[in-house]
Amino acid sequence: MKRILKISVLVLAFSINVNAQDVHFSQFTQTPQLINPGAAGNYIGSFRGILNYKSQWSAFGAPYNTYAASFDFSIAKGNGKHAYLGLGGNFYKDAAGDANYGNFLGGLSFAGVLPVSSYSSFSAGLHLGLGQFSANLSKLTWGNQFNGKEFDTELNSNEVTSINTGIYPDVGAGLYYKFQNSSNYFIGNSLQSFNIGVAAFHVNQPKQNFLGVTDDELKMKIVGQFAGTFDVSNSKVAFVPSMFYAQQAKYKEITAGMLLKLKFGAQTRYTGIFKESALYFGAHYRLKDAIIPQVYFEFSDYMIGFSYDYNNSNLSDATGGNGGLEFSLKYQVKPKAIQKSSF
């Protein structure tokens, strides 16, 4: 029965990955290029690199693992008062179940960033990538390998043992707006910032061919997102709301939530450079699917985040609420302030 369930999950994964929503992370604010190529290079700082990992659906046996990495930086930014370019690179790899069925996608993001005031900027981005779906069916067992007592993997299954689609080109585009009333991140400043964007992925709707007998389209996906940081004046507290919306064919996802940010920091002993640290905690809710508690720790240029998807959909009868553990690590070179803390 367990093997039948695994094979059924694999078949389901084929239909979901091709016809429904792409791989995505619950920590969507930590995957800027995966949700909008216009975000490339449009931030305070000179370089940003992010690693992401998620493991989910372990209740079905072998978990589904997703890996991602990205980097982006600005070109000819100068003092940030004139138009400049953003360039980024990103990839993700999804490996589902015993057969490691999944998708690899890697690409580059190009963005033109136009400051429209001292505090805000608008950008338009383009994503160009290459992807491939694959699976290793040799790790599965089949009915004709049952010898009467057990499954003998030495017996020939007479089944196709690998699936690889051709490499497909992938095109995406996005519009992105960012507001931030200060270029500093330090205690004592009242920071009000937010970003909002809309993007389209798989604009070219690339064809997918499995076993030479199917011809599916990777449907275009529309994404909208919002994230903000709003300091409480004269305090170490800030509210950090965010939301994510995606639609691909008839499938939709809506995730929204709020984090509380508690700031603290210290001045370096010899340079006088002040570095802020912060603790973020809170939760998001993915409509009709999962409650997602989250915690992040930020120190100077680094941020590390953990979250867990607690499944509360109809699938929870099978999963027992077990969803997915997620981890992110971000390195972002930010401007520093040579000043003393008053705290």
Order of alpha helices (4+ residues) and beta strands (2+ residues): alpha-alpha-beta-beta-beta-beta-beta-beta-beta-beta-beta-beta-beta-beta-beta-beta-beta-beta-alpha-beta-beta
